[in-house]
Amino acid sequence: MNDPTGDNLVRWTRQVEKLKLQRSKLRPDTDATRRELTESLLSACDSLLQELGGAEMAANGLRARITTETDVWNHLFSALPIPCVVTNRHGNILQANKAAGSFLNVSSTHLPDRQLLLFTENRVAFSNILQCLPAHEDRFRITLMFRPKERRRSQVDVTVVPLSAERDDAWLWFLNPIQEVHDSVPPSGLPGSGHEEKQRSSPQKA
């Protein structure tokens, strides 16, 4: 893809060098040459101002588009009926929807910057999942035991997908609680137990 900004930069660099060369050849007694050089400078400045104005309009359009798309994403993310969080590659929560705040018993506005690991039962297993995620281009699915704040443990069907195809540093976690369990029930669904599943085409049937 061509870079208009880069092309303009090269063109204007050449134009400036050309004007510098004309200036170096200018003699004090050549009024006509001086006038010609002045006109060239004024013309170049006028063209530059026009291009800068066009670039500013394009930049403003892109900013408006980004703002709109961000607002749409935030609305849809917040409205999802199941708990969802976005984390970085280290498991730090970047964003959480209202359902996630309700499930983890922490306001969704207070979840960012916390580690999702702190809400899990088996932290070693969770750390292993973080190490495995970069190798999964589509999705990763597993059953994990979560311990929401001041609530009973819950067995959760977890599906993790990259936040976008262009990013490998952010992950979207869908946390679907299956059932609350009593402390006498041992946790299941840990890596190596046979419950983890990588899916690339269709979601797991209920």
MARLUMTI-859523 format. One record per residue (C-alpha): x, z, y; residue in three letters. Coordinates in steps of 0.5 Angstrom, whole numbers, always signed. Layout:
<bafi><c1>X</c1><c3>Z</c3><c2>Y</c2><type>ALA</type></bafi>
...
END
This chain:
<bafi><c1>+0</c1><c3>+0</c3><c2>+0</c2><type>MET</type></bafi>
<bafi><c1>+3</c1><c3>-2</c3><c2>+7</c2><type>ASN</type></bafi>
<bafi><c1>+4</c1><c3>+4</c3><c2>+12</c2><type>ASP</type></bafi>
<bafi><c1>+2</c1><c3>+1</c3><c2>+19</c2><type>PRO</type></bafi>
<bafi><c1>+5</c1><c3>+7</c3><c2>+22</c2><type>THR</type></bafi>
<bafi><c1>+12</c1><c3>+6</c3><c2>+19</c2><type>GLY</type></bafi>
<bafi><c1>+11</c1><c3>-2</c3><c2>+21</c2><type>ASP</type></bafi>
<bafi><c1>+9</c1><c3>+0</c3><c2>+28</c2><type>ASN</type></bafi>
<bafi><c1>+15</c1><c3>+5</c3><c2>+28</c2><type>LEU</type></bafi>
<bafi><c1>+20</c1><c3>-1</c3><c2>+26</c2><type>VAL</type></bafi>
<bafi><c1>+17</c1><c3>-6</c3><c2>+31</c2><type>ARG</type></bafi>
<bafi><c1>+18</c1><c3>-1</c3><c2>+37</c2><type>TRP</type></bafi>
<bafi><c1>+25</c1><c3>+1</c3><c2>+35</c2><type>THR</type></bafi>
<bafi><c1>+27</c1><c3>-6</c3><c2>+35</c2><type>ARG</type></bafi>
<bafi><c1>+23</c1><c3>-7</c3><c2>+42</c2><type>GLN</type></bafi>
<bafi><c1>+27</c1><c3>-1</c3><c2>+45</c2><type>VAL</type></bafi>
<bafi><c1>+34</c1><c3>-4</c3><c2>+42</c2><type>GLU</type></bafi>
<bafi><c1>+32</c1><c3>-11</c3><c2>+45</c2><type>LYS</type></bafi>
<bafi><c1>+31</c1><c3>-7</c3><c2>+52</c2><type>LEU</type></bafi>
<bafi><c1>+37</c1><c3>-3</c3><c2>+51</c2><type>LYS</type></bafi>
<bafi><c1>+41</c1><c3>-10</c3><c2>+50</c2><type>LEU</type></bafi>
<bafi><c1>+38</c1><c3>-13</c3><c2>+56</c2><type>GLN</type></bafi>
<bafi><c1>+39</c1><c3>-7</c3><c2>+60</c2><type>ARG</type></bafi>
<bafi><c1>+47</c1><c3>-7</c3><c2>+58</c2><type>SER</type></bafi>
<bafi><c1>+47</c1><c3>-14</c3><c2>+61</c2><type>LYS</type></bafi>
<bafi><c1>+44</c1><c3>-13</c3><c2>+67</c2><type>LEU</type></bafi>
<bafi><c1>+48</c1><c3>-14</c3><c2>+73</c2><type>ARG</type></bafi>
<bafi><c1>+47</c1><c3>-10</c3><c2>+80</c2><type>PRO</type></bafi>
<bafi><c1>+46</c1><c3>-17</c3><c2>+84</c2><type>ASP</type></bafi>
<bafi><c1>+41</c1><c3>-20</c3><c2>+79</c2><type>THR</type></bafi>
<bafi><c1>+34</c1><c3>-18</c3><c2>+82</c2><type>ASP</type></bafi>
<bafi><c1>+30</c1><c3>-23</c3><c2>+78</c2><type>ALA</type></bafi>
<bafi><c1>+33</c1><c3>-21</c3><c2>+71</c2><type>THR</type></bafi>
<bafi><c1>+31</c1><c3>-14</c3><c2>+74</c2><type>ARG</type></bafi>
<bafi><c1>+24</c1><c3>-16</c3><c2>+75</c2><type>ARG</type></bafi>
<bafi><c1>+24</c1><c3>-19</c3><c2>+69</c2><type>GLU</type></bafi>
<bafi><c1>+26</c1><c3>-13</c3><c2>+65</c2><type>LEU</type></bafi>
<bafi><c1>+21</c1><c3>-8</c3><c2>+69</c2><type>THR</type></bafi>
<bafi><c1>+16</c1><c3>-13</c3><c2>+67</c2><type>GLU</type></bafi>
<bafi><c1>+18</c1><c3>-12</c3><c2>+60</c2><type>SER</type></bafi>
<bafi><c1>+18</c1><c3>-5</c3><c2>+60</c2><type>LEU</type></bafi>
<bafi><c1>+11</c1><c3>-4</c3><c2>+63</c2><type>LEU</type></bafi>
<bafi><c1>+8</c1><c3>-9</c3><c2>+58</c2><type>SER</type></bafi>
<bafi><c1>+11</c1><c3>-5</c3><c2>+52</c2><type>ALA</type></bafi>
<bafi><c1>+9</c1><c3>+1</c3><c2>+55</c2><type>CYS</type></bafi>
<bafi><c1>+2</c1><c3>-1</c3><c2>+56</c2><type>ASP</type></bafi>
<bafi><c1>+2</c1><c3>-4</c3><c2>+49</c2><type>SER</type></bafi>
<bafi><c1>+5</c1><c3>+3</c3><c2>+46</c2><type>LEU</type></bafi>
<bafi><c1>-1</c1><c3>+6</c3><c2>+50</c2><type>LEU</type></bafi>
<bafi><c1>-6</c1><c3>+2</c3><c2>+47</c2><type>GLN</type></bafi>
<bafi><c1>-3</c1><c3>+3</c3><c2>+40</c2><type>GLU</type></bafi>
<bafi><c1>-3</c1><c3>+10</c3><c2>+41</c2><type>LEU</type></bafi>
<bafi><c1>-10</c1><c3>+10</c3><c2>+43</c2><type>GLY</type></bafi>
<bafi><c1>-12</c1><c3>+7</c3><c2>+37</c2><type>GLY</type></bafi>
<bafi><c1>-8</c1><c3>+11</c3><c2>+32</c2><type>ALA</type></bafi>
<bafi><c1>-11</c1><c3>+17</c3><c2>+36</c2><type>GLU</type></bafi>
<bafi><c1>-18</c1><c3>+14</c3><c2>+34</c2><type>MET</type></bafi>
<bafi><c1>-17</c1><c3>+13</c3><c2>+27</c2><type>ALA</type></bafi>
<bafi><c1>-14</c1><c3>+20</c3><c2>+26</c2><type>ALA</type></bafi>
<bafi><c1>-20</c1><c3>+23</c3><c2>+29</c2><type>ASN</type></bafi>
<bafi><c1>-24</c1><c3>+19</c3><c2>+24</c2><type>GLY</type></bafi>
<bafi><c1>-20</c1><c3>+22</c3><c2>+18</c2><type>LEU</type></bafi>
<bafi><c1>-21</c1><c3>+29</c3><c2>+21</c2><type>ARG</type></bafi>
<bafi><c1>-28</c1><c3>+28</c3><c2>+21</c2><type>ALA</type></bafi>
<bafi><c1>-29</c1><c3>+25</c3><c2>+14</c2><type>ARG</type></bafi>
<bafi><c1>-24</c1><c3>+31</c3><c2>+11</c2><type>ILE</type></bafi>
<bafi><c1>-29</c1><c3>+36</c3><c2>+15</c2><type>THR</type></bafi>
<bafi><c1>-35</c1><c3>+33</c3><c2>+12</c2><type>THR</type></bafi>
<bafi><c1>-32</c1><c3>+32</c3><c2>+5</c2><type>GLU</type></bafi>
<bafi><c1>-30</c1><c3>+40</c3><c2>+5</c2><type>THR</type></bafi>
<bafi><c1>-37</c1><c3>+42</c3><c2>+8</c2><type>ASP</type></bafi>
<bafi><c1>-40</c1><c3>+38</c3><c2>+2</c2><type>VAL</type></bafi>
<bafi><c1>-35</c1><c3>+41</c3><c2>-3</c2><type>TRP</type></bafi>
<bafi><c1>-36</c1><c3>+48</c3><c2>-1</c2><type>ASN</type></bafi>
<bafi><c1>-44</c1><c3>+48</c3><c2>-1</c2><type>HIS</type></bafi>
<bafi><c1>-44</c1><c3>+45</c3><c2>-8</c2><type>LEU</type></bafi>
<bafi><c1>-38</c1><c3>+50</c3><c2>-10</c2><type>PHE</type></bafi>
<bafi><c1>-42</c1><c3>+56</c3><c2>-7</c2><type>SER</type></bafi>
<bafi><c1>-49</c1><c3>+53</c3><c2>-10</c2><type>ALA</type></bafi>
<bafi><c1>-46</c1><c3>+53</c3><c2>-17</c2><type>LEU</type></bafi>
<bafi><c1>-51</c1><c3>+57</c3><c2>-22</c2><type>PRO</type></bafi>
<bafi><c1>-45</c1><c3>+60</c3><c2>-26</c2><type>ILE</type></bafi>
<bafi><c1>-39</c1><c3>+64</c3><c2>-24</c2><type>PRO</type></bafi>
<bafi><c1>-33</c1><c3>+59</c3><c2>-22</c2><type>CYS</type></bafi>
<bafi><c1>-26</c1><c3>+60</c3><c2>-19</c2><type>VAL</type></bafi>
<bafi><c1>-20</c1><c3>+56</c3><c2>-16</c2><type>VAL</type></bafi>
<bafi><c1>-13</c1><c3>+58</c3><c2>-18</c2><type>THR</type></bafi>
<bafi><c1>-6</c1><c3>+56</c3><c2>-17</c2><type>ASN</type></bafi>
<bafi><c1>-2</c1><c3>+55</c3><c2>-23</c2><type>ARG</type></bafi>
<bafi><c1>+0</c1><c3>+62</c3><c2>-22</c2><type>HIS</type></bafi>
<bafi><c1>-7</c1><c3>+65</c3><c2>-23</c2><type>GLY</type></bafi>
<bafi><c1>-8</c1><c3>+67</c3><c2>-16</c2><type>ASN</type></bafi>
<bafi><c1>-15</c1><c3>+66</c3><c2>-14</c2><type>ILE</type></bafi>
<bafi><c1>-16</c1><c3>+61</c3><c2>-8</c2><type>LEU</type></bafi>
<bafi><c1>-23</c1><c3>+61</c3><c2>-8</c2><type>GLN</type></bafi>
<bafi><c1>-29</c1><c3>+64</c3><c2>-11</c2><type>ALA</type></bafi>
<bafi><c1>-37</c1><c3>+62</c3><c2>-11</c2><type>ASN</type></bafi>
<bafi><c1>-42</c1><c3>+67</c3><c2>-10</c2><type>LYS</type></bafi>
<bafi><c1>-44</c1><c3>+67</c3><c2>-18</c2><type>ALA</type></bafi>
<bafi><c1>-37</c1><c3>+69</c3><c2>-19</c2><type>ALA</type></bafi>
<bafi><c1>-37</c1><c3>+75</c3><c2>-14</c2><type>GLY</type></bafi>
<bafi><c1>-43</c1><c3>+77</c3><c2>-18</c2><type>SER</type></bafi>
<bafi><c1>-40</c1><c3>+77</c3><c2>-25</c2><type>PHE</type></bafi>
<bafi><c1>-34</c1><c3>+80</c3><c2>-23</c2><type>LEU</type></bafi>
<bafi><c1>-37</c1><c3>+85</c3><c2>-19</c2><type>ASN</type></bafi>
<bafi><c1>-33</c1><c3>+84</c3><c2>-13</c2><type>VAL</type></bafi>
<bafi><c1>-35</c1><c3>+80</c3><c2>-6</c2><type>SER</type></bafi>
<bafi><c1>-33</c1><c3>+73</c3><c2>-7</c2><type>SER</type></bafi>
<bafi><c1>-30</c1><c3>+73</c3><c2>+0</c2><type>THR</type></bafi>
<bafi><c1>-26</c1><c3>+79</c3><c2>-3</c2><type>HIS</type></bafi>
<bafi><c1>-23</c1><c3>+75</c3><c2>-9</c2><type>LEU</type></bafi>
<bafi><c1>-18</c1><c3>+70</c3><c2>-6</c2><type>PRO</type></bafi>
<bafi><c1>-11</c1><c3>+72</c3><c2>-6</c2><type>ASP</type></bafi>
<bafi><c1>-13</c1><c3>+77</c3><c2>-12</c2><type>ARG</type></bafi>
<bafi><c1>-10</c1><c3>+75</c3><c2>-19</c2><type>GLN</type></bafi>
<bafi><c1>-16</c1><c3>+73</c3><c2>-24</c2><type>LEU</type></bafi>
<bafi><c1>-11</c1><c3>+76</c3><c2>-30</c2><type>LEU</type></bafi>
<bafi><c1>-13</c1><c3>+83</c3><c2>-27</c2><type>LEU</type></bafi>
<bafi><c1>-20</c1><c3>+82</c3><c2>-30</c2><type>PHE</type></bafi>
<bafi><c1>-18</c1><c3>+80</c3><c2>-37</c2><type>THR</type></bafi>
<bafi><c1>-18</c1><c3>+84</c3><c2>-43</c2><type>GLU</type></bafi>
<bafi><c1>-12</c1><c3>+81</c3><c2>-46</c2><type>ASN</type></bafi>
<bafi><c1>-7</c1><c3>+79</c3><c2>-40</c2><type>ARG</type></bafi>
<bafi><c1>-1</c1><c3>+76</c3><c2>-45</c2><type>VAL</type></bafi>
<bafi><c1>-6</c1><c3>+71</c3><c2>-48</c2><type>ALA</type></bafi>
<bafi><c1>-8</c1><c3>+69</c3><c2>-40</c2><type>PHE</type></bafi>
<bafi><c1>-1</c1><c3>+68</c3><c2>-39</c2><type>SER</type></bafi>
<bafi><c1>+0</c1><c3>+64</c3><c2>-45</c2><type>ASN</type></bafi>
<bafi><c1>-6</c1><c3>+60</c3><c2>-42</c2><type>ILE</type></bafi>
<bafi><c1>-3</c1><c3>+59</c3><c2>-35</c2><type>LEU</type></bafi>
<bafi><c1>+3</c1><c3>+56</c3><c2>-39</c2><type>GLN</type></bafi>
<bafi><c1>-1</c1><c3>+51</c3><c2>-43</c2><type>CYS</type></bafi>
<bafi><c1>-5</c1><c3>+48</c3><c2>-37</c2><type>LEU</type></bafi>
<bafi><c1>+0</c1><c3>+43</c3><c2>-35</c2><type>PRO</type></bafi>
<bafi><c1>+0</c1><c3>+40</c3><c2>-41</c2><type>ALA</type></bafi>
<bafi><c1>-8</c1><c3>+39</c3><c2>-41</c2><type>HIS</type></bafi>
<bafi><c1>-10</c1><c3>+33</c3><c2>-37</c2><type>GLU</type></bafi>
<bafi><c1>-17</c1><c3>+33</c3><c2>-38</c2><type>ASP</type></bafi>
<bafi><c1>-20</c1><c3>+40</c3><c2>-40</c2><type>ARG</type></bafi>
<bafi><c1>-18</c1><c3>+47</c3><c2>-44</c2><type>PHE</type></bafi>
<bafi><c1>-23</c1><c3>+51</c3><c2>-47</c2><type>ARG</type></bafi>
<bafi><c1>-23</c1><c3>+58</c3><c2>-50</c2><type>ILE</type></bafi>
<bafi><c1>-27</c1><c3>+64</c3><c2>-51</c2><type>THR</type></bafi>
<bafi><c1>-24</c1><c3>+70</c3><c2>-47</c2><type>LEU</type></bafi>
<bafi><c1>-26</c1><c3>+77</c3><c2>-46</c2><type>MET</type></bafi>
<bafi><c1>-27</c1><c3>+79</c3><c2>-39</c2><type>PHE</type></bafi>
<bafi><c1>-27</c1><c3>+86</c3><c2>-36</c2><type>ARG</type></bafi>
<bafi><c1>-31</c1><c3>+86</c3><c2>-29</c2><type>PRO</type></bafi>
<bafi><c1>-30</c1><c3>+91</c3><c2>-24</c2><type>LYS</type></bafi>
<bafi><c1>-34</c1><c3>+98</c3><c2>-26</c2><type>GLU</type></bafi>
<bafi><c1>-38</c1><c3>+94</c3><c2>-32</c2><type>ARG</type></bafi>
<bafi><c1>-37</c1><c3>+93</c3><c2>-39</c2><type>ARG</type></bafi>
<bafi><c1>-33</c1><c3>+88</c3><c2>-42</c2><type>ARG</type></bafi>
<bafi><c1>-36</c1><c3>+81</c3><c2>-43</c2><type>SER</type></bafi>
<bafi><c1>-34</c1><c3>+75</c3><c2>-48</c2><type>GLN</type></bafi>
<bafi><c1>-34</c1><c3>+69</c3><c2>-44</c2><type>VAL</type></bafi>
<bafi><c1>-34</c1><c3>+62</c3><c2>-45</c2><type>ASP</type></bafi>
<bafi><c1>-28</c1><c3>+59</c3><c2>-41</c2><type>VAL</type></bafi>
<bafi><c1>-27</c1><c3>+52</c3><c2>-39</c2><type>THR</type></bafi>
<bafi><c1>-21</c1><c3>+50</c3><c2>-34</c2><type>VAL</type></bafi>
<bafi><c1>-20</c1><c3>+43</c3><c2>-31</c2><type>VAL</type></bafi>
<bafi><c1>-15</c1><c3>+41</c3><c2>-26</c2><type>PRO</type></bafi>
<bafi><c1>-18</c1><c3>+41</c3><c2>-19</c2><type>LEU</type></bafi>
<bafi><c1>-17</c1><c3>+34</c3><c2>-18</c2><type>SER</type></bafi>
<bafi><c1>-13</c1><c3>+28</c3><c2>-21</c2><type>ALA</type></bafi>
<bafi><c1>-8</c1><c3>+28</c3><c2>-16</c2><type>GLU</type></bafi>
<bafi><c1>-6</c1><c3>+35</c3><c2>-16</c2><type>ARG</type></bafi>
<bafi><c1>-3</c1><c3>+39</c3><c2>-21</c2><type>ASP</type></bafi>
<bafi><c1>-2</c1><c3>+46</c3><c2>-18</c2><type>ASP</type></bafi>
<bafi><c1>-10</c1><c3>+48</c3><c2>-17</c2><type>ALA</type></bafi>
<bafi><c1>-15</c1><c3>+49</c3><c2>-23</c2><type>TRP</type></bafi>
<bafi><c1>-22</c1><c3>+50</c3><c2>-23</c2><type>LEU</type></bafi>
<bafi><c1>-25</c1><c3>+55</c3><c2>-28</c2><type>TRP</type></bafi>
<bafi><c1>-32</c1><c3>+56</c3><c2>-31</c2><type>PHE</type></bafi>
<bafi><c1>-33</c1><c3>+62</c3><c2>-33</c2><type>LEU</type></bafi>
<bafi><c1>-40</c1><c3>+63</c3><c2>-37</c2><type>ASN</type></bafi>
<bafi><c1>-41</c1><c3>+70</c3><c2>-40</c2><type>PRO</type></bafi>
<bafi><c1>-44</c1><c3>+70</c3><c2>-47</c2><type>ILE</type></bafi>
<bafi><c1>-45</c1><c3>+77</c3><c2>-48</c2><type>GLN</type></bafi>
<bafi><c1>-43</c1><c3>+84</c3><c2>-46</c2><type>GLU</type></bafi>
<bafi><c1>-40</c1><c3>+88</c3><c2>-51</c2><type>VAL</type></bafi>
<bafi><c1>-38</c1><c3>+95</c3><c2>-53</c2><type>HIS</type></bafi>
<bafi><c1>-31</c1><c3>+98</c3><c2>-53</c2><type>ASP</type></bafi>
<bafi><c1>-32</c1><c3>+99</c3><c2>-61</c2><type>SER</type></bafi>
<bafi><c1>-32</c1><c3>+91</c3><c2>-61</c2><type>VAL</type></bafi>
<bafi><c1>-25</c1><c3>+88</c3><c2>-62</c2><type>PRO</type></bafi>
<bafi><c1>-24</c1><c3>+82</c3><c2>-57</c2><type>PRO</type></bafi>
<bafi><c1>-24</c1><c3>+75</c3><c2>-60</c2><type>SER</type></bafi>
<bafi><c1>-22</c1><c3>+68</c3><c2>-58</c2><type>GLY</type></bafi>
<bafi><c1>-15</c1><c3>+70</c3><c2>-56</c2><type>LEU</type></bafi>
<bafi><c1>-10</c1><c3>+64</c3><c2>-57</c2><type>PRO</type></bafi>
<bafi><c1>-8</c1><c3>+63</c3><c2>-64</c2><type>GLY</type></bafi>
<bafi><c1>-15</c1><c3>+66</c3><c2>-67</c2><type>SER</type></bafi>
<bafi><c1>-18</c1><c3>+59</c3><c2>-68</c2><type>GLY</type></bafi>
<bafi><c1>-23</c1><c3>+60</c3><c2>-62</c2><type>HIS</type></bafi>
<bafi><c1>-19</c1><c3>+56</c3><c2>-57</c2><type>GLU</type></bafi>
<bafi><c1>-21</c1><c3>+49</c3><c2>-56</c2><type>GLU</type></bafi>
<bafi><c1>-19</c1><c3>+43</c3><c2>-52</c2><type>LYS</type></bafi>
<bafi><c1>-24</c1><c3>+38</c3><c2>-50</c2><type>GLN</type></bafi>
<bafi><c1>-23</c1><c3>+31</c3><c2>-47</c2><type>ARG</type></bafi>
<bafi><c1>-30</c1><c3>+27</c3><c2>-48</c2><type>SER</type></bafi>
<bafi><c1>-36</c1><c3>+32</c3><c2>-49</c2><type>SER</type></bafi>
<bafi><c1>-37</c1><c3>+39</c3><c2>-48</c2><type>PRO</type></bafi>
<bafi><c1>-38</c1><c3>+44</c3><c2>-54</c2><type>GLN</type></bafi>
<bafi><c1>-45</c1><c3>+44</c3><c2>-56</c2><type>LYS</type></bafi>
<bafi><c1>-49</c1><c3>+51</c3><c2>-56</c2><type>ALA</type></bafi>
END
